[in-house]
Amino acid sequence: MSESSRNTFKIIKWVFVITVLILLVLFAVQNSDETSLSLVFVDVDISLSVLIIICFAFGLLVGLAISALQARSNRKRNKEQHAEIKRLEDKLIAAQQQIAKANNELNA
């Protein structure tokens, strides 16, 4: 991927993120009524907009955590695959050398 297409992708990503955030804020402002939130041991009266923002932030954090775990797993697998490629390349070089040696012996 070229540098310009990476920059374009980053710009598109940020425009999307900012648009979603603006829509979230507009939705939250239009829903500022009080609502009752009942958790296991707590009953809280909270603005619906604050509840929406809290749920959005929680979902964002969960998504980031899952993404980070997946990235870690991908890096580990990538490292293992690079080691396997190196091992197979070394094996190929050794086999090619043996073939070249056998060809030289046959031609001699």
C-alpha positions as CSV (number, residue, x, y, z in Angstrom):
1,M,0.0,0.0,0.0
2,S,1.5,3.3,-1.0
3,E,2.0,6.2,1.4
4,S,-0.6,8.4,-0.3
5,S,-3.3,5.7,-0.1
6,R,-2.5,5.1,3.5
7,N,-2.9,8.8,4.2
8,T,-6.2,8.8,2.3
9,F,-7.4,5.9,4.3
10,K,-6.4,7.6,7.6
11,I,-8.3,10.7,6.5
12,I,-11.4,8.7,5.6
13,K,-11.2,6.9,8.9
14,W,-11.0,10.1,10.9
15,V,-13.9,11.7,9.0
16,F,-16.0,8.6,9.8
17,V,-15.0,8.6,13.5
18,I,-15.8,12.4,13.8
19,T,-19.1,11.9,12.0
20,V,-20.1,9.1,14.3
21,L,-19.1,11.1,17.4
22,I,-21.1,14.1,16.2
23,L,-24.2,11.9,15.6
24,L,-23.7,10.4,19.0
25,V,-23.6,13.8,20.7
26,L,-26.7,15.0,18.7
27,F,-28.6,11.9,19.7
28,A,-27.5,12.3,23.3
29,V,-28.5,15.9,23.5
30,Q,-32.0,15.1,22.0
31,N,-32.4,12.4,24.7
32,S,-31.7,14.3,27.9
33,D,-34.6,13.0,29.8
34,E,-34.0,11.3,33.2
35,T,-34.2,7.6,33.3
36,S,-33.9,5.0,36.0
37,L,-31.0,2.6,35.8
38,S,-31.3,-0.5,38.0
39,L,-28.1,-2.5,38.5
40,V,-27.7,-5.5,40.8
41,F,-27.5,-3.5,44.0
42,V,-27.9,0.1,42.8
43,D,-30.9,2.1,41.5
44,V,-29.8,5.4,39.9
45,D,-31.7,8.1,38.2
46,I,-29.5,9.3,35.3
47,S,-29.8,11.4,32.2
48,L,-30.5,9.2,29.2
49,S,-27.8,11.1,27.2
50,V,-25.2,10.4,29.9
51,L,-26.3,6.7,29.9
52,I,-25.9,6.6,26.1
53,I,-22.4,8.1,26.3
54,I,-21.4,5.7,29.1
55,C,-22.6,2.7,27.1
56,F,-20.9,3.9,24.0
57,A,-17.6,4.4,25.9
58,F,-17.9,1.0,27.4
59,G,-18.5,-0.6,24.0
60,L,-15.6,1.3,22.6
61,L,-13.3,0.0,25.4
62,V,-14.5,-3.6,25.0
63,G,-13.9,-3.3,21.2
64,L,-10.4,-1.9,21.7
65,A,-9.6,-4.7,24.2
66,I,-10.7,-7.4,21.8
67,S,-8.8,-5.7,19.0
68,A,-5.6,-5.5,21.1
69,L,-5.9,-9.2,22.0
70,Q,-6.4,-10.1,18.3
71,A,-3.4,-7.9,17.3
72,R,-1.2,-9.7,19.9
73,S,-2.3,-13.1,18.6
74,N,-1.6,-12.0,15.0
75,R,1.9,-10.7,15.9
76,K,2.7,-14.0,17.6
77,R,1.4,-16.1,14.6
78,N,3.3,-13.8,12.2
79,K,6.5,-14.4,14.2
80,E,6.0,-18.1,14.1
81,Q,5.3,-18.1,10.4
82,H,8.5,-16.0,9.7
83,A,10.5,-18.5,11.7
84,E,9.0,-21.4,9.6
85,I,9.7,-19.6,6.4
86,K,13.3,-19.1,7.4
87,R,13.6,-22.7,8.3
88,L,12.1,-23.8,5.0
89,E,14.3,-21.4,3.0
90,D,17.4,-22.8,4.7
91,K,16.2,-26.4,4.0
92,L,15.6,-25.4,0.3
93,I,19.1,-23.9,0.0
94,A,20.7,-27.1,1.5
95,A,18.7,-29.2,-1.0
96,Q,19.7,-27.0,-3.9
97,Q,23.3,-27.4,-2.8
98,Q,23.0,-31.1,-2.7
99,I,21.5,-31.2,-6.1
100,A,24.2,-29.0,-7.5
101,K,26.9,-31.2,-5.9
102,A,25.3,-34.4,-7.3
103,N,25.1,-32.8,-10.8
104,N,28.8,-31.8,-10.6
105,E,29.7,-35.4,-9.6
106,L,27.7,-36.8,-12.5
107,N,29.2,-34.4,-15.0
108,A,32.8,-35.1,-13.7
